[in-house]
């Protein structure tokens, strides 16, 4: 995990070569090589849920802890979570804010054969298995909240709102002071 001067977590996830079904531009946050992101595919003769022509498929997700326990905003937990996200690379995590009892993040499909819910279930199980304090189990609420973004402005507006959550909750004076926010993969928005 890398921390910028403002204390944010910034991580470059190792990303493998992508297949020919992936077609939207994506850059790592360190300005490195461009990668390809899944958003167009044919599966068994029918369109994927994430296919919108040439429009980017970015999903905003909120995952809560079991009974909204305040157990997430700790350095060791964040490291476990980031490791799980890097390993579960069928979806790519973009910007994120880890609050004490929930996580807000943006993600995009890299492999259309894996549903959002299946991917989240997988990384949640990986995090739970590596949880540093077993007495805090169970970690996760069973369900989640997700919404697909429809316009580039929504991405920026939602990110600004989410980024300011630690201030609204009285955890820090300025959003840049919250140490558990960052970006793993730059999810570049584009329309047709």
C-alpha positions in Angstrom: 0.0 0.0 0.0 1.3 3.4 -0.9 0.3 6.6 0.9 0.3 9.9 -0.7 1.3 13.1 1.3 -2.4 13.6 2.2 -2.5 10.1 3.7 -4.6 8.5 1.0 -4.0 4.9 0.0 -3.0 4.6 -3.6 -2.3 1.1 -5.0 -1.3 -0.1 -8.5 -2.9 -3.5 -8.8 -1.0 -5.9 -11.0 -3.2 -6.4 -14.1 -2.7 -9.2 -16.6 -3.1 -9.0 -20.4 -6.8 -8.7 -21.4 -8.7 -10.8 -24.0 -10.2 -9.4 -27.1 -13.7 -8.9 -25.5 -12.4 -6.0 -23.4 -12.5 -2.6 -25.2 -12.7 0.5 -23.0 -9.5 2.5 -22.2 -8.2 2.2 -18.7 -5.0 3.6 -17.1 -3.2 2.6 -13.9 -3.1 5.5 -11.4 0.7 5.8 -11.7 0.4 7.0 -15.3 1.7 3.6 -16.6 0.5 1.4 -19.4 -3.0 1.6 -20.8 -5.1 -1.5 -20.2 -8.4 -2.7 -21.6 -11.6 -2.9 -19.6 -14.5 -5.2 -20.3 -17.7 -3.5 -21.3 -18.8 -5.2 -24.5 -19.4 -8.9 -24.9 -21.7 -11.5 -26.4 -22.6 -14.4 -24.2 -24.6 -17.3 -25.6 -26.2 -15.2 -28.2 -27.5 -12.6 -25.7 -26.1 -9.3 -24.6 -24.4 -9.1 -21.2 -26.0 -7.0 -18.5 -23.0 -4.7 -18.7 -23.1 -4.1 -22.5 -24.1 -0.6 -23.5 -22.4 -0.3 -26.8 -19.3 1.7 -26.3 -20.3 3.3 -23.0 -18.2 2.5 -20.0 -19.7 0.2 -17.3 -18.8 1.6 -13.9 -20.8 0.5 -10.8 -21.0 2.4 -7.5 -21.1 -0.1 -4.6 -21.7 0.2 -0.8 -20.8 -2.8 1.3 -21.7 -2.7 5.1 -20.2 -4.6 8.0 -22.4 -7.0 9.9 -24.6 -4.9 12.2 -22.6 -1.9 11.0 -19.8 -2.7 13.4 -17.0 0.0 13.3 -14.2 -2.4 12.4 -13.0 -1.4 8.9 -11.0 1.8 9.3 -7.8 0.3 10.6 -4.5 0.0 8.8 -4.3 -3.9 9.1 -7.8 -4.3 7.9 -7.3 -2.0 4.9 -4.2 -4.0 3.9 -6.2 -7.2 4.0 -9.0 -5.6 1.9 -6.6 -4.2 -0.7 -4.9 -7.5 -1.1 -8.2 -9.3 -1.6 -9.2 -6.7 -4.2 -5.9 -7.2 -6.1 -6.4 -11.0 -6.0 -10.0 -10.9 -7.1 -9.3 -9.2 -10.4 -12.3 -10.2 -12.5 -13.7 -6.8 -11.5 -11.4 -3.7 -11.1 -11.7 -1.4 -8.1 -11.3 2.3 -8.9 -11.8 5.0 -6.3 -12.8 3.9 -2.8 -13.5 5.2 0.7 -13.3 2.8 3.7 -15.4 4.1 6.6 -15.5 2.5 10.0 -18.7 0.4 9.2 -18.9 0.4 5.4 -17.0 0.7 2.2 -18.0 2.9 -0.8 -16.2 2.1 -4.1 -16.5 2.2 -7.8 -15.7 -0.9 -9.9 -15.9 -2.1 -13.5 -16.0 -5.6 -15.0 -12.8 -7.0 -16.4 -14.3 -10.5 -17.0 -18.0 -10.6 -17.9 -18.3 -14.2 -17.0 -18.3 -13.2 -13.3 -21.3 -11.4 -11.9 -20.8 -8.4 -9.5 -22.4 -10.3 -6.6 -20.3 -13.4 -7.1 -17.1 -11.2 -7.3 -18.1 -9.4 -4.1 -18.9 -12.6 -2.3 -15.5 -14.0 -3.3 -13.4 -11.1 -2.0 -15.5 -10.7 1.1 -14.8 -14.4 1.9 -11.0 -13.8 1.3 -11.1 -10.8 3.7 -13.0 -12.8 6.3 -10.5 -15.7 6.2 -7.6 -13.3 6.8 -9.4 -11.1 9.3 -6.8 -9.9 11.9 -9.2 -10.1 14.9 -11.4 -13.3 14.8 -13.5 -12.0 17.7 -15.0 -9.4 15.3 -16.5 -12.1 13.1 -18.9 -12.1 11.3 -17.5 -9.2 9.3 -20.0 -8.6 6.5 -23.6 -7.8 6.1 -25.0 -10.4 3.6 -26.3 -8.0 1.0 -24.9 -4.8 -0.7 -26.2 -1.8 -2.5 -25.1 -1.1 -6.1 -26.0 1.2 -8.9 -24.6 1.5 -12.4 -23.5 4.9 -13.4 -25.1 6.3 -16.6 -23.1 9.4 -17.2 -19.6 10.6 -16.6 -20.9 13.5 -14.5 -22.5 10.9 -12.1 -19.0 9.4 -11.5 -17.5 12.7 -10.5 -20.5 13.8 -8.5 -20.7 10.5 -6.6 -17.0 10.5 -6.0 -17.1 14.0 -4.5 -20.0 13.1 -2.2 -18.3 9.8 -1.1 -14.9 11.4 -0.7 -16.5 13.9 1.8 -18.2 11.3 3.9 -15.4 11.2 6.6 -15.9 15.0 7.0 -19.7 14.7 7.3 -19.3 12.0 9.9 -16.9 14.2 12.0 -13.9 11.9 11.5 -11.6 14.5 9.9 -11.7 18.2 9.2 -10.8 17.8 5.4 -11.5 14.9 3.1 -7.8 14.7 2.1 -7.0 13.9 5.8 -8.9 10.6 5.8 -6.2 7.9 5.4 -8.5 5.2 4.1 -9.5 6.5 0.7 -7.8 6.2 -2.6 -7.8 4.7 -6.1 -6.5 1.3 -7.2 -7.3 1.6 -10.9 -8.3 4.6 -12.9 -11.6 3.8 -14.4 -11.8 6.2 -17.4 -15.3 7.2 -18.4 -16.3 7.6 -22.0 -19.5 7.7 -24.0 -20.0 6.0 -27.3 
